[in-house]
Amino acid sequence: MQIIHRLVYRTYTSGVFRLLRDLCREMDSKLLNLIVIPALVSIQSGCSEPELSQKPISLAEVNEAVVEFISTPEETNPFYEESPLYLNYPRFDRIQDAHYLPAFERGMEEELEEIEAIVNQPDQPSFDNTILALELTGQLLDRVARVFYAISSAHTNDEIRALEQQLAPRLAGHEDNILLNPDLFERVGIIYEQRDDLALEPESMRLLEKYYTEFVRGGAALSVPEQQHMKELNAEIASFETLYSQNILSEVNDLAVIVDTEEELTGLDQALITAAREEAAARDLDGKYVLPLLNTSSQPALASLQNRALREIIHSISLSRGSRGGDFDNTEVLSDVLRLRAERAQLLGYDNHAHFILEDRTAQTVAAVNNRLAELTTPALANVNREAVDLQQMIYDDGQDFELASWDWDFYTDKLRLARYDFDAKELRPYFELNNVLLKGVFFAAEQLYGITFKEQISLPVYQEDVRVFEVYDTTGTTLAIFIADFYARPTKRGGAWMNSYVSQSNLLNTRPIVANHLNITKPSEGEVTLLTFDEVTTMFHEFGHALHGMFSAVEYPYFSGTSVPRDFVEYPSQVNEMWAIWPEVLANYAIHHETGQSMPQELLEKVLSTQTFNQGFETTEYLAASILDQALHQLTPEEIPVGDEIMEFERSTFEGAGIVLDSVPPRYRSTYFSHIMGGYHAGYYSYIWSEVLDADSVDWFKENGGLTRENGDHFRQTLLSRGGADDAMTLFRKFRGRDPNITPLLERRGLN
């Protein structure tokens, strides 16, 4: 290593990269990332030559020079080797759709060969030759899968969608070939039985226990005929889940609302009207206006459109997604998924799918989740009924005599907020310019709390022109991570907001994280600034909380990296990060009028803070309705699963049984466009409110201990964010908070006390 450092130092100080070129030609990409590039960084801080800058070198700044000298005699699949870009950043400039399938196929083949090598070795099973070896398998498959599924969500096309369908059962089968390998399970089981005698470090012990549990839950202890049935179920489930998710995006694009005249859009922000006109032009509908749908039941335009008939049309179309018949109907698809999941759960010895899922969560039992949801539903309904009375009176005061409907709620809520608090939410948008929110809000809060810094990089390739890339520096000035920001909505992108990881941190693999945040903000017309709603601001802070969880990871094994925690815990750190969106010091820093440059007036800031519990009855009830629906769908036996044409009636009866009978408050998601339950949140949508108990309690801790301080940030990072899944989730919370969680702060926040 020291020789390499001296060689690279001579290369750097001479200004000639010949030696680096020769080194690069002789090294594979892994050595390049482990030795040469770090050498470029480290030599500078250790030398005193006057001609060298004292600023820490950016890996991105040497990236182009490094790649320039890596010559390949012929074009190869970019997934076959680790990317030579710094931190193994994906080669979006080289990746083509045609590369995915061969890389998946080779990746599966290689991983099975690696598994066979573990199984067939003559040595007795040990932690190193079996469990540790398992952690090192499948790196090619992991590399291509991370990129493929990120792009399939963020920038898909017909070829990718077709490949998703093709891959779903094959990948399910591949996983089964590993988890249902009897010889491999035997080795894992032997080590598991000896675990108390192995003197393992705590993280290694947890890894062993997790692997054993994963094999058992995957069906390894079943009989051979049962395992064959398990494989069939898994393949079918994967195919139907993919179809359901693809249908949602197809429905969103197919059902975008077409408006004939600008007059019908009265009340809508002018920038959004312009965007609607441009969206229509892009669809060859010149002279018209197109309002794309977002993923939730309620649509943003409902809060400001004065045309009640158009509000009804938009809302009715939104609620009809996936249940109106036609090519993208999801009722039968959902019924099939539910039945197959329930069959699989019973095959494994569980009453239903919810029992199977919740056993592995912090909630642990169906009863615990049902009790928590019921505990919150009664006071939420009391609040929402009071809010409905107030809104109905607002309608009467407005000279109207119609009954409050679901498409009226957002519109009259804004009017009531204005009347009650002298506060119009639209007043905020001029102060929430996207770049200011990101740089002076989201990043600023992280800089103040954790001491990290950010620098935008343009040398790294992106998969779509609006995507931005930032290098993140730790407190010492060294590179901590890469952060990818993809904020704008487009027809090729699924709805909602999410974080994903292209590279996960692991000391074992010597990798640093590359994480991405995705939102669905309407892109303004060319030359216009992007102004956000307050909900979009909060979402940006929320998703960056996930990103911090990934970036601060400091674990040994990739199994535990970053957000690899139980679903009902993963939302907790991101929810905590939302608090900084309204923290006075942070808000004052980013809430700057995009035209005047003036900070948000103090009185407007106080109005923002004073309305935090406003409309919480509605927001809590629509969320709880979706959570209760998710549980109801997954707490059925196979025989109880409704067939396709009974799904919507089952949904209605579920809400009636829970006492949620207000037509003016639909669930946040209906059964047929509930993306979460096809991702990682099936029987798990309750996770947001479950995590919010921890979040609200933690926000109180920050307030009690001085708020936005480095000491507080370091404590949160060291005790919780950096540990990923390497410790039990609730143990991490107790280490941070010093005690068990208290539900009272949540009840106060949502006005449920």
C-alpha positions, -999 to 999 in steps of 0.1 A, spaced: 0 0 0 28 25 9 45 18 -25 12 25 -43 8 58 -23 43 69 -33 37 61 -69 4 79 -70 20 109 -52 47 112 -78 20 109 -105 -1 136 -89 27 161 -81 42 158 -115 9 167 -131 13 137 -155 -10 107 -152 11 82 -171 18 61 -141 -18 62 -130 -28 51 -165 -4 21 -163 -17 12 -128 -53 14 -140 -46 -9 -169 -31 -35 -146 -58 -33 -120 -94 -44 -119 -120 -19 -108 -122 -31 -72 -85 -25 -67 -88 8 -84 -115 19 -59 -98 4 -29 -62 16 -35 -56 41 -63 -85 66 -57 -81 66 -19 -44 71 -24 -51 102 -44 -72 115 -15 -49 105 13 -16 117 -1 -27 152 -2 -36 155 35 -2 140 44 21 162 24 33 197 29 45 207 -6 34 243 -12 21 237 -46 -6 214 -33 -40 228 -23 -50 223 14 -86 215 4 -94 178 6 -95 163 -29 -128 153 -42 -130 118 -56 -154 131 -83 -127 155 -94 -103 127 -102 -130 105 -116 -127 116 -152 -90 113 -152 -91 78 -138 -118 66 -163 -99 81 -192 -71 57 -188 -91 26 -184 -91 12 -219 -113 -18 -229 -105 -34 -262 -142 -42 -268 -175 -31 -254 -187 -52 -225 -217 -54 -203 -212 -26 -177 -227 -48 -149 -201 -76 -153 -175 -57 -133 -178 -32 -105 -181 3 -119 -148 21 -121 -166 54 -113 -159 65 -78 -176 46 -50 -188 22 -78 -213 48 -90 -235 32 -117 -224 38 -153 -257 53 -165 -239 66 -196 -231 30 -206 -261 10 -193 -286 0 -220 -318 -19 -217 -301 -48 -235 -276 -52 -207 -301 -61 -180 -312 -96 -189 -277 -110 -196 -264 -95 -164 -294 -110 -144 -288 -144 -160 -250 -143 -154 -256 -130 -118 -280 -158 -110 -257 -184 -125 -227 -170 -106 -245 -169 -73 -256 -205 -76 -221 -215 -83 -210 -196 -52 -236 -214 -32 -225 -248 -45 -189 -239 -35 -201 -233 0 -221 -265 1 -195 -288 -14 -164 -277 6 -150 -305 27 -145 -284 58 -169 -286 87 -195 -257 87 -182 -226 104 -193 -190 106 -165 -179 82 -169 -206 56 -207 -205 55 -224 -174 70 -196 -150 60 -194 -167 26 -231 -162 21 -227 -125 27 -202 -124 -1 -223 -142 -27 -244 -126 -55 -226 -94 -59 -232 -92 -97 -269 -100 -92 -271 -74 -65 -254 -48 -87 -278 -52 -117 -309 -56 -96 -303 -24 -77 -300 -4 -109 -328 -22 -128 -354 -18 -101 -344 18 -94 -348 26 -131 -380 6 -134 -395 29 -107 -380 62 -118 -377 61 -156 -393 30 -171 -403 21 -206 -420 -8 -224 -389 -29 -226 -382 -26 -189 -418 -33 -180 -418 -64 -202 -385 -75 -186 -400 -70 -151 -427 -95 -159 -402 -119 -173 -379 -116 -144 -404 -117 -115 -410 -155 -114 -373 -163 -123 -359 -142 -95 -384 -157 -71 -373 -192 -82 -337 -182 -79 -342 -171 -42 -360 -204 -36 -331 -224 -50 -310 -209 -23 -333 -209 7 -347 -243 -1 -312 -259 -7 -312 -287 19 -275 -290 21 -270 -253 26 -297 -252 53 -281 -281 71 -248 -262 73 -266 -231 86 -285 -251 111 -253 -268 124 -237 -234 130 -269 -220 146 -271 -249 171 -235 -242 181 -239 -205 183 -235 -201 220 -201 -218 218 -187 -198 190 -177 -166 209 -191 -144 180 -192 -107 181 -227 -94 187 -232 -83 150 -219 -117 138 -242 -135 162 -272 -114 149 -262 -122 113 -262 -159 120 -296 -158 138 -310 -137 109 -299 -161 83 -313 -191 101 -346 -173 106 -347 -163 69 -342 -199 58 -370 -212 81 -394 -184 70 -384 -192 34 -396 -228 38 -363 -246 44 -379 -268 72 -408 -279 50 -411 -313 33 -400 -317 -3 -436 -317 -17 -444 -286 4 -412 -269 -8 -423 -275 -44 -456 -259 -37 -438 -230 -20 -418 -224 -52 -450 -224 -73 -467 -199 -49 -437 -176 -49 -434 -175 -87 -471 -167 -91 -470 -141 -63 -440 -123 -79 -457 -122 -113 -490 -109 -100 -473 -83 -78 -454 -69 -108 -486 -68 -129 -505 -50 -102 -478 -23 -99 -475 -19 -136 -513 -15 -139 -512 14 -114 -488 34 -136 -507 25 -167 -540 38 -151 -523 70 -140 -512 78 -175 -544 66 -191 -567 85 -167 -550 119 -167 -577 145 -167 -582 165 -199 -596 200 -195 -609 221 -225 -604 257 -213 -583 277 -190 -614 292 -174 -622 258 -159 -589 259 -141 -597 291 -122 -581 291 -88 -552 269 -99 -517 284 -97 -507 300 -130 -475 279 -131 -495 248 -127 -519 259 -155 -489 264 -178 -476 230 -169 -510 215 -177 -510 232 -211 -475 219 -218 -484 184 -207 -514 185 -231 -491 196 -259 -467 167 -251 -497 144 -256 -506 160 -290 -536 177 -274 -528 213 -284 -552 239 -269 -562 217 -240 -549 211 -205 -539 179 -189 -538 173 -151 -519 141 -144 -529 120 -114 -508 115 -83 -508 82 -64 -531 91 -35 -569 93 -36 -569 130 -31 -553 152 -58 -535 185 -52 -557 205 -76 -588 199 -54 -575 224 -28 -577 253 -52 -600 246 -82 -631 267 -79 -650 247 -105 -668 221 -83 -679 200 -112 -643 196 -123 -633 188 -88 -658 160 -88 -646 147 -121 -610 146 -109 -618 130 -77 -641 104 -92 -615 94 -118 -589 92 -91 -610 68 -70 -619 47 -100 -583 36 -107 -579 -1 -111 -616 -10 -105 -633 4 -136 -627 -26 -158 -605 -26 -189 -569 -37 -194 -556 -22 -162 -582 -34 -138 -566 -47 -106 -595 -63 -87 -588 -98 -100 -550 -93 -97 -553 -82 -61 -576 -112 -53 -550 -136 -67 -521 -120 -48 -541 -121 -15 -551 -157 -20 -516 -169 -28 -501 -150 1 -526 -165 25 -519 -200 11 -482 -195 16 -486 -183 51 -507 -214 60 -481 -236 43 -456 -222 68 -478 -227 97 -494 -192 102 -530 -184 104 -528 -158 76 -503 -135 58 -505 -107 85 -495 -132 112 -465 -143 90 -454 -107 83 -459 -92 118 -439 -119 136 -408 -103 120 -417 -67 129 -413 -47 161 -451 -50 165 -448 -88 165 -485 -97 166 -517 -90 148 -534 -82 180 -509 -54 188 -514 -38 154 -552 -41 155 -553 -26 190 -531 3 181 -552 11 150 -585 8 170 -571 29 198 -564 58 174 -595 54 152 -621 65 178 -606 99 186 -596 105 150 -633 99 139 -645 123 166 -621 150 153 -630 144 116 -667 146 124 -662 180 141 -641 191 111 -669 180 87 -694 201 106 -672 231 104 -667 226 66 -704 222 60 -710 255 78 -683 271 56 -703 259 26 -735 274 39 -716 306 47 -704 306 12 -740 309 0 -742 272 -11 -766 245 -1 -750 213 -12 -738 186 12 -700 183 18 -685 157 -5 -650 142 -7 -640 165 -36 -650 195 -15 -629 187 16 -595 202 5 -611 232 -11 -631 242 20 -604 232 44 -582 259 27 -610 284 30 -616 275 67 -579 278 74 -579 313 58 -609 323 79 -597 309 111 -560 317 110 -560 344 83 -537 320 65 -538 308 29 -515 279 22 -509 293 -13 -491 322 4 -463 298 12 -454 286 -23 -434 318 -33 -411 311 -3 -405 275 -11 -383 275 -42 -370 240 -48 -333 248 -48 -336 269 -16 -355 242 1 -329 216 -8 -297 235 -2 -307 260 24 -333 238 42 -327 201 39 -289 203 35 -286 231 60 -303 212 87 -281 182 81 -250 205 82 -260 221 115 -271 188 131 -244 164 119 -216 186 105 -217 170 70 -214 191 39 -225 188 3 -211 196 -32 -230 192 -64 -211 171 -90 -217 173 -127 -190 148 -138 -210 117 -130 -236 104 -155 -274 104 -148 -302 84 -162 -325 115 -169 -316 151 -175 -334 165 -144 -315 142 -120 -288 159 -98 -258 144 -80 -242 155 -48 -210 144 -30 -215 143 7 -185 150 30 -182 138 66 -170 160 94 -134 153 86 -137 163 50 -136 128 36 -163 115 13 -192 100 32 -216 91 4 -231 102 -29 -267 115 -29 -288 114 -60 -318 138 -62 -347 130 -86 -375 153 -78 -398 158 -109 -428 138 -119 -429 123 -154 -450 96 -172 -421 71 -169 -420 74 -131 -442 57 -105 -462 79 -81 -452 88 -46 -419 95 -29 -392 70 -19 -355 64 -12 -334 37 -27 -298 26 -25 -275 19 -54 -246 9 -32 -249 0 5 -223 7 31 -204 -23 44 -170 -25 62 -168 -61 50 -170 -50 13 -153 -17 19 -182 2 3 -196 36 9 -233 44 2 -248 58 -29 -285 67 -21 -312 84 -40 -344 103 -32 -374 105 -55 -403 129 -54 -431 137 -79 -431 175 -81 -447 190 -112 -420 204 -134 -427 241 -144 -423 254 -179 -389 263 -192 -374 293 -174 -399 291 -145 -388 284 -110 -401 253 -91 -423 263 -62 -433 237 -37 -463 232 -15 -458 228 22 -466 191 18 -438 187 -8 -414 205 15 -422 181 43 -419 151 20 -384 163 9 -372 165 45 -389 131 51 -372 113 23 -338 128 32 -343 113 66 -342 79 48 -311 91 29 -293 100 61 -302 66 75 -284 50 45 -255 74 44 -246 72 81 -246 34 81 -214 21 98 -219 -17 100 -198 -47 91 -222 -67 71 -243 -56 40 -272 -75 55 -276 -48 81 -267 -17 61 -286 15 63 -324 11 62 -323 -27 65 -345 -26 96 -381 -37 103 -407 -19 82 -424 -6 112 -392 11 123 -377 23 90 -401 53 88 -391 65 123 -357 83 114 -373 99 83 -403 111 103 -379 127 129 -362 145 101 -395 162 92 -392 183 124 -365 204 109 -387 217 81 -405 239 106 -377 244 130 -375 283 132 -337 285 124 -340 262 94 -373 276 81 -359 312 83 -329 300 63 -347 285 33 -381 302 32 -370 330 10 -393 347 -15 -381 337 -50 -387 372 -65 -380 396 -37 -353 377 -18 -370 385 14 -373 360 42 -407 347 52 -424 373 75 -424 363 111 -462 365 113 -465 341 83 -440 318 100 -461 319 132 -492 310 112 -474 280 97 -465 268 132 -500 275 147 -518 254 121 -498 222 126 -528 204 142 -553 218 118 -572 192 97 -555 164 116 -588 145 120 -590 141 82 -554 133 77 -553 108 105 -586 91 94 -577 88 57 -544 72 68 -560 49 94 -586 38 68 -559 26 44 -540 9 73 -571 -9 85 -579 -20 49 -544 -34 45 -547 -54 77 -582 -66 67 -571 -78 33 -542 -97 48 -559 -112 79 -580 -135 58 -576 -172 52 -574 -184 16 -611 -194 17 -621 -159 29 -604 -140 1 -630 -121 -19 -629 -128 -57 -622 -99 -80 -657 -85 -84 -662 -86 -46 -630 -66 -37 -647 -32 -36 -676 -44 -16 -652 -60 9 -634 -26 11 -667 -9 19 -677 -34 46 -643 -31 62 -647 6 67 -682 2 80 -669 -24 105 -643 1 117 -668 28 120 -653 49 91 -686 56 73 -679 92 62 -682 93 24 -664 127 25 -632 110 38 -620 82 14 -590 62 24 -556 75 13 -554 46 -10 -580 22 -23 -575 -15 -27 -568 -13 -64 -541 14 -64 -524 7 -31 -488 5 -42 -474 0 -7 -490 -34 -4 -472 -47 -35 -439 -33 -22 -425 -39 12 -456 -27 31 -481 -56 26 -497 -60 61 -473 -32 70 -489 1 61 -496 6 98 -458 12 101 -461 49 96 -482 55 127 -463 28 146 -431 46 138 -446 80 145 -450 71 182 -412 68 183 -408 99 161 -430 122 183 -413 110 214 -379 117 198 -389 151 187 -397 159 223 -362 147 232 -346 171 207 -366 200 220 -358 191 256 -321 190 248 -316 222 228 -328 213 194 -306 217 164 -271 211 179 -242 190 169 -242 172 202 -278 161 196 -271 151 160 -240 131 170 -260 113 197 -288 103 172 -262 93 146 -241 72 169 -268 54 189 -293 48 161 -287 60 125 -253 44 121 -263 10 134 -287 0 106 -302 -34 115 -271 -45 134 -290 -43 167 -326 -49 177 -346 -19 166 -363 -12 199 -329 -16 217 -316 11 194 -345 34 203 -339 28 240 -302 36 236 -311 69 220 -341 79 241 -330 63 274 -364 46 280 -393 29 263 -414 50 239 -443 71 252 -474 75 230 -486 108 246 -465 131 223 -482 114 193 -517 119 207 -509 155 214 -494 161 179 -525 147 161 -550 162 185 -561 127 196 -559 133 234 
